[in-house]
């Protein structure tokens, strides 16, 4: 069975790289802005200005509708990324978080060049300089990522509303249907709609075989079982009697 990502959001807590610049508070450090703790915060330390550059590597299939989730004194929110910032680099997207003292504020920016000398300010909290936390919600196109790369899988019908759920990976998944044509052990329930062609001998002695649904079940090898039942009228049992392609009831 394989799990295929159809569409949805993948949550990434830790950035791929960070660069702290200027002087941050020795208690409310720069590292607290990206440490994954949504109740701690960082702020500048000399009564002037400090910032941190944050880089995320784009996963395969990431869409421009991916969201940057942030928290400041105004609360937790999801920020859209401008096209200039998104299109700067095909492989990564970069942000800057600036904490200032005069006035007290925190500015959330996306970078428009490699050093973030030009940027788009996509949110400003002009009431407080505390920057609590940030993360990425990558929106992935159909077939764009291998869900086996991610550990936590949680089904959700509305993955866009994630402001209050910074610890979940939310995916919409499609699970490949189980093919019933292969026998392993125990009783064997076969979906006639799988149109099975049984080409290898099956020994199900001591067990029963039930074939139901609409379609056919083609016996092209020896099948041994205690009991065999099928849905007459909708499920057609195909078999040309002969050595090597027989249904054998042993009970």
N, C-alpha and C positions, 0 to 999 in steps of 0.2 A: 504494500500500500504506500502510495506517495501522497504528500501534501503539497498542494500548489497554491501559491499566493495569487489570488485573483485581483484584489484591490484592497486598499486600506492603508493604515498608518503604522510605521515602525518607530518605536521610541528609542532614542539614543541619549543616555544620560551624560556620559563622559565625552568631552571633546577629544579630537585626535591630537591637538596641540594647542598650547596657550603661551602667551608672552605677557608677563606683568611689567608695566612700565611706570616710571616715576615712583613716588613713595606712598605705600599703603599703610594704614594703621597697623601697629604691631600686634594688636589683639584681634581686630576685625580685618583679617588679612585678605590679600588678593585671592589666595587659594580657596577661601570660603565661597567665592562666587561660582566656582565650578566643582565643588567637592561632593555634589549629590545630596547635600543636606539642605532641605528647603526651609528650615527654620533658623539657619545661621546666615550671616551676611558679612560682606566686606565693605570697607569705605576708605576714602583717601586719608592720609595720615599727617600732612603738614599744613592743613588749612588752606590748600590751594587746589590741586588737581592730581588725579591718578587714573590710569586706565589699564585695561587688559584686552589683548587681542586673542580671539578665540577662532580656531579653525576646525571645521568639520569636513571629512572626506565624504563625498556623495556616494551613497550605495547605488548599485546598478538599478536603473529604472526609476530613479528619483525624479519627481515632477516639480515644476515651479510652484505648485500649490503647497509644497511642504511648509511647515510652520516652525518658527522659533518660539519656544515657550520660555517665558521669563517671569521672575517675581521680584517686585520692589515693594516699597511701603504702600503703594496703591493696590497691591494684590497680585494674583497670578493671571497671566493672559497669554494668548497666542498671537504672535506678530507675523504678518505676511512679509515676504522678502521681495524687495523691488527687483525688477528685471535687470537693471544695471548691475546690481550686486550678484544676482544669480548667474548672469551670463559672463561674469569676469573670468571664471575658470571652469572648465568642463568637469574637473575632478573634485573641486572643493568649494565651499562657501565660507566666508570669513565675517566675523562680527567684532565690534568694539563695545565694551562697557566702560563708560566714563563716570567717575564719581567726583563731584566738585564741591568746594566749600563756599565759594562766593559766586553765585548763591548756592545754598544747599540743594543739590539735585543729582539725579542719576539719569544718564542719557544712554539709550540703547541704539546702537548704530550698526548698519551693515556696510561692509567695505566695498569700495568701487575701484580700488587699486591695491597692489601687493602690500604696501606699507600702511594702508588705511589712512593715507593723507587726504583722500577724498572719500566721502561716505554719504549715506542717506540716514538721517536721524529718523528712526521709525517709531520711537516712543521717548517721551521725556516725563519723568516724575519731578515736578518742580517744587515738591514739598519736603523732600528728604533725600539724603545722599547715599542711603543704604541700598546696596545691590545684593539680593538674597541668593538667587540661583538662576540657572538657565539650562535648557536642553533642546534637542531637536525632535520634531515629529516629521519623519520622512513619509510623504505620500508616494506610494509605489504603483507604477502602472502594471497592468495585467502581465504576468510572466516576467516581470522585471527583476525579481530577486528570488533567491532560493531560501524558502522559509526554514530550512535546516540550519541556516546560519544563526538563527535566533532561538533562544532557549524558552522563553515564556510565550505561550500562545493562548490568547483569550478571545473568544468570539464576542463581537459587539456589532449591533446594527447601525450605530451612529458614531463612528470613530472620530469625527471632527470635534466633538465636544470633549476635550481632554483636560481642560484647565484644572479640574479638581482631582485628576487621576495621574499624577506624575510618576507612578511606579508600575504602570501596566504597559505591556506590549499588546496592542490591539490589532488584530488582523482579521480580515474576512477570508475564510479558507474554502477551498473546494477539495473534497476528498475523493480520490479515484474510487469508483465502485468496486466492491469485492467480486472477483470472478469466481464462480462456483464450480468451474469445470475441473478443478484439481482436487484430488482426494489425499488426505493425510492420515487421519485416524478417526475412530469413533463412527457415529452415525453420519451419513452424508446427505445433506439437503442441497438439491441442485435446482437452480432457476432455469427453466426451459428456455427462457428468453436470452440466455447466454449462448444458445446454439452450439452446444458442446460437441466436439468430435473427440471421442475417447480413443486414443491411439496407443496407450500403454496399459498393460494389465493392471487391474485393480483388485486387491484382496481386502474385502471388508467383512470377513467371516466373523460372526458374533455380533454384527451390527446391521442396521437397516439403511436402505437407500430410498429417498423420497424425491421424485422429480415433479415439480409443479410449475404452473404458469403457462405461457403461450410461446410456442416455438418448436424446437426439436431437440432430441438427445440421440446422438449417433454412436452406436456401439461398434467400434472398429477394433476392439481388443477383448480379452477375456475379463469379465467382471464377476467376482464371486462375492455373494452376500447372503445373509439369512433371510432377508425380505426385501422385495422391490415393489414400489408403488409409484404410480404416476397419474397425472390429471388427464383422464381420457377425454378426447374431443378437442382439447386445446394444445396438448403437448404430444407431439408425434415421436414415437420411438422408432428409430431407424436401425435396421440390422439385416445383414445378409448372412444367414446362418452358415457356419463353417468352422473348421478348426482354426482357433486363434481369434475368433470374434464372437464369443458366446456369453450369454448371461446365465450364470450358474447359481441356483438356489440350493444352499447346503443345509438348511435347517430341517 
